[in-house]
């Protein structure tokens, strides 16, 4: 099972890969990065993509189709408390962890010359990290990148 560095190097072997990082979407910090950074700065890129990832991950309207949403009544008429977790600051948000996957699998942002693929990673502790792959649009294969990044996320060992 590969760690952070091995996974990021594997991501860079994808056709058209320009840069890859592992980011904590709560803190906005890059836990690791290889290759070029969009805009030339991995720290700024990590903070900006973390903001996007946090917004999407905490959005109830983007939860998996058919899954009960936080605070909504279930068929049995009870509130679905399993979808809520209380953070250290007392705020509530979607629960993630070994019993629940992140509510979104991945995000794709398309620009004129590139794709930015953010793949959420399930972890045993809090699932607040994602892999970010910056892919050249002319040389890359988005479908292949999504498949390989999902495989990498499943094998990634954090610790």
C-alpha positions, 0 to 999 in steps of 0.5 A: 500500500503506497504512502503519500509520496508514492501515490503522488509520483504514480499520479504524475505518470498519467499522460498529461499530468502537470502536478499532483498534491494531497490536500487537507480540505479543513486546514487548506494545507498541502500534505504533499506535492509533486510537479508544477503548481497551478499559478506557481505556488502549491500553498496557494493552490492547496488553500484555494482548492480546499475552499472549493472541496470544503464547500462541495463536501459540506453541501447537502444538495450534492450528496449521493442520489437517494441518500438521506440528507442531514437533518431530513426525515427518514422514511421511519420519520426520525431525523437522520442523526448519522449524517451529522458530526460535531466538530471541535468548534461545535459546528455540524457537518456531514459525518465521514469516517470508516462507516461513511464515505465522503459525500462526493467522490470527485470534482472536475474543474475545466479550464481552456488548457487544463483539467483539475481533478479533485478526488476525495480520499476515505481515511480511517480517521476523518476523511478530510483529504483529497488528491488534486491532479492538474492535467494538461487538456491536450495531452491528458485523458480525463476518463483514465485519470478519474479511474486511476486517481480513484484506484490510488485513493483506495490504496493510499495509506496515511499515517 
